[in-house]
Amino acid sequence: MILPKVMYSYIPNFLTFLRLFAAPILILYLIIDQSFSGKYFGLIIFFFIILTDFFDGYLARKFNTESNIGKVFDPIADKIMVILLFAFFLGINLDNPEKLFMSLMLILLITREIMISGLREFVSAKKKADLSVTQLARWKTFFQTVLLIFLFFDYIYLFQSTVISWSIDLFCLVTCLLTWYTGMQYIFKAFDTANNG
């Protein structure tokens, strides 16, 4: 049975809102169940959230049903997921001296995401600058997603290998640098908007 196009138009937004509520539920679940199986199931939920992020955009483009609601809430859902998970991993590693570097990187990542979210609100109110997602910003999102997967595996398997720990720290540093580089691009655009306002 082929669904009418109007039905397809609701699917992307449904997936967006599903991701919006799934992220805090995932964090709550990870806090409650810290067993090995619980951690692994949390990773499965995270993969499910990633899939909803892919399919809501894919379906919206495929059926030409992109909506203003989706444009507003899709980045909000992404930010909530990223910030909550980074904060969770920061919380479980903060008192571990061996994870000090990773904790610092996570603090910088969280700070950047919150700052840019605020700048987007400012610029959108001015309606004078384009802060649309760039190709480099899409790579930033990809790197952050991969980093979260690495952090999940480190959380599940408690890696003791120095090589693995350094590799995760290095990837965390690269992700942080890329994240802040794209963030500075948004900041410069926001300053231009403020000076020209």
Secondary structure by P-SEA (a helix, b strand, c coil): ccccaaaaaaaaaaaaaaaaaaaaaaaaaaaacccaaaaaaaaaaaaaaaaaaaaaaaaaaaacccccccccaaaaaaaaaaaaaaaaaaaaccccccaaaaaaaaaaaaaaaaaaaaaaaaaaaaccccccccaaaaaaaaaaaaaaaaaaaaaacccccaaaaaaaaaaaaaaaaaaaaaaaaaaaaaaaaaaac
